[in-house]
Every structure is written in C-alpha cells, then in structure tokens.
Amino acid sequence: MAKYENVATLVRNGHSPGAIAKDWNVSHWSVTQSIYTAVGRGLLYRSEILFAIRSEEHTSELQSLRH
C-alpha cells in the first residue's frame, strides 16, 4: 500500500506522472496504473492528477492517461 500512498502524495505535491516515472525509473504506464489504483482506493481524486500536470505537458500526459 505504501507505493500507492507515495504516488498520491507525489501527485498532490505537483509531480506529473511522467516526472514520477523518470524518478522511479519505471514506465509511464506503470505509474499511470499506480495512480489509478490510488484513485480506486480513495487515496487520490482524478482531478488532482490534472493539477499536477504543467500546461505544456497536458497534451502528451492526457493522451497517455486516456489509454
């Protein structure tokens, strides 16, 4: 469970999914799955993901979150 709490905290602190993937040295997909699991467990709201993504990253990040 610590991984999901950690990813929720990072997102709330403004880290984008791409930045988390780079820091953790894992795929973007892996971080996306961890984020959605955190959402499913009530640790994070989907809207908080959008606030963590900088405007210049919106297009690529949102496209990857839709898949």
Residue, then its C-alpha position, 0 to 999 in steps of 0.5 A: m500500500a505504501k507505493y500507492e500512498n507515495v504516488a498520491t502524495l507525489v501527485r498532490n505535491g505537483h509531480s506529473p506522472g511522467a516526472i514520477a516515472k523518470d524518478w522511479n525509473v519505471s514506465h509511464w504506464s506503470v505509474t499511470q496504473s499506480i495512480y489509478t489504483a490510488v484513485g480506486r482506493g480513495l487515496l487520490y481524486r482524478s482531478e488532482i492528477l490534472f493539477a499536477i500536470r504543467s500546461e505544456e505537458h497536458t497534451s502528451e500526459l492526457q493522451s497517455l492517461r486516456h489509454 
